[in-house]
Amino acid sequence: GETGDELFLVREWRFTTTIHLPTAGGATQQARLATFGPGVSFGEIAFLSGQPRMANVTADIPGSCWVLSRARFDALQKVDPYATCDLLLALTTALSRKLAATNVQLAALKRKRIEGGLLLW
């Protein structure tokens, strides 16, 4: 739910993304979405959309990230608009890959639920 004023690029080690999902009893449980290693960005959805963050990210073991703040991004855009276009293209490509992987995971979950006698949708 925090504001997405920063974009992160994993420098070393691994970071895991989780969300809280509601359970049938009205409580919530933490669900793992993905684990990111060196060279992978996270936080881009909130950074690009201006919407609050939707997930939590924690380091599996102490690691580090490069961080791009909104203020630095805006300054870069004024100085070198081509660099920001390249960055936005890279982020869009990365988001497309993550979305494709998510679609595969959702399809597998749907098949599992149907095979188990439960309908997901």
C-alpha positions as CSV (number, residue, x, y, z in Angstrom):
1,G,0.0,0.0,0.0
2,E,3.0,2.4,0.1
3,T,3.5,4.9,-2.7
4,G,5.7,3.7,-5.6
5,D,8.2,6.4,-5.7
6,E,11.1,4.1,-6.3
7,L,12.0,1.4,-8.8
8,F,14.4,-1.4,-7.8
9,L,16.9,-3.5,-9.7
10,V,18.3,-6.5,-7.9
11,R,22.1,-6.2,-7.7
12,E,22.9,-9.3,-5.7
13,W,21.1,-12.2,-4.1
14,R,17.4,-12.9,-4.2
15,F,14.2,-11.1,-3.2
16,T,10.8,-12.7,-2.9
17,T,7.5,-11.0,-3.7
18,T,4.4,-11.9,-1.6
19,I,0.8,-10.7,-1.3
20,H,-1.9,-11.2,1.3
21,L,-4.9,-13.2,0.0
22,P,-8.2,-13.6,1.8
23,T,-9.1,-17.0,3.1
24,A,-12.6,-18.6,3.2
25,G,-12.7,-17.8,6.9
26,G,-12.2,-14.1,6.3
27,A,-8.6,-14.0,7.5
28,T,-5.7,-13.5,5.1
29,Q,-2.7,-15.6,4.3
30,Q,0.6,-14.7,2.7
31,A,1.1,-16.1,-0.8
32,R,4.5,-16.1,-2.7
33,L,4.3,-14.7,-6.2
34,A,7.9,-14.8,-7.5
35,T,11.5,-14.7,-6.5
36,F,13.8,-12.2,-8.3
37,G,17.6,-12.5,-8.8
38,P,20.3,-10.2,-10.1
39,G,19.3,-8.0,-13.1
40,V,15.5,-8.3,-12.4
41,S,13.5,-5.2,-11.5
42,F,10.6,-4.9,-9.1
43,G,8.3,-2.1,-8.0
44,E,7.7,-1.0,-11.6
45,I,3.9,-1.3,-11.6
46,A,3.5,1.3,-8.8
47,F,6.4,3.4,-10.1
48,L,4.9,3.7,-13.6
49,S,1.2,3.8,-12.6
50,G,1.4,6.1,-9.6
51,Q,-0.8,3.6,-7.7
52,P,0.0,2.2,-4.3
53,R,2.2,-0.9,-4.2
54,M,0.3,-4.2,-4.3
55,A,2.9,-6.6,-3.0
56,N,5.6,-7.0,-0.4
57,V,9.2,-7.7,-1.3
58,T,11.7,-9.2,1.2
59,A,15.3,-10.3,0.8
60,D,15.7,-14.0,1.1
61,I,19.2,-13.3,2.5
62,P,20.8,-9.9,2.9
63,G,21.2,-8.5,-0.6
64,S,21.3,-5.2,-2.4
65,C,19.5,-3.3,-5.1
66,W,20.1,-0.3,-7.3
67,V,17.3,2.2,-6.7
68,L,15.9,4.8,-9.1
69,S,13.7,7.4,-7.4
70,R,10.9,9.2,-9.1
71,A,12.8,12.5,-8.7
72,R,15.9,11.1,-10.4
73,F,13.8,9.6,-13.2
74,D,12.1,12.9,-13.8
75,A,15.5,14.7,-13.9
76,L,16.9,12.1,-16.3
77,Q,13.8,12.6,-18.5
78,K,14.7,16.3,-18.9
79,V,18.4,15.8,-19.5
80,D,18.3,12.7,-21.7
81,P,14.8,11.8,-23.0
82,Y,16.2,9.0,-25.1
83,A,17.7,7.2,-22.0
84,T,14.3,7.3,-20.4
85,C,12.6,5.9,-23.5
86,D,15.2,3.1,-23.4
87,L,14.4,2.5,-19.7
88,L,10.7,2.5,-20.3
89,L,11.1,0.0,-23.2
90,A,13.1,-2.3,-20.9
91,L,10.5,-2.0,-18.1
92,T,7.7,-2.7,-20.6
93,T,9.5,-5.8,-21.9
94,A,10.2,-7.1,-18.4
95,L,6.5,-6.5,-17.4
96,S,5.3,-8.3,-20.5
97,R,7.5,-11.3,-19.6
98,K,6.2,-11.3,-16.0
99,L,2.6,-11.1,-17.2
100,A,3.2,-14.0,-19.6
101,A,4.6,-16.1,-16.7
102,T,1.6,-15.1,-14.5
103,N,-0.8,-16.2,-17.2
104,V,0.9,-19.6,-17.3
105,Q,0.7,-19.9,-13.5
106,L,-3.0,-18.9,-13.5
107,A,-3.8,-21.5,-16.2
108,A,-2.0,-24.2,-14.3
109,L,-3.9,-23.2,-11.1
110,K,-7.2,-23.3,-13.0
111,R,-6.5,-26.8,-14.3
112,K,-5.5,-28.0,-10.9
113,R,-8.7,-26.6,-9.3
114,I,-10.9,-28.1,-12.0
115,E,-9.1,-31.5,-11.8
116,G,-9.6,-31.4,-8.0
117,G,-13.3,-30.8,-8.4
118,L,-13.2,-27.1,-7.6
119,L,-13.9,-24.4,-10.2
120,L,-11.6,-21.3,-9.9
121,W,-13.8,-18.9,-11.8
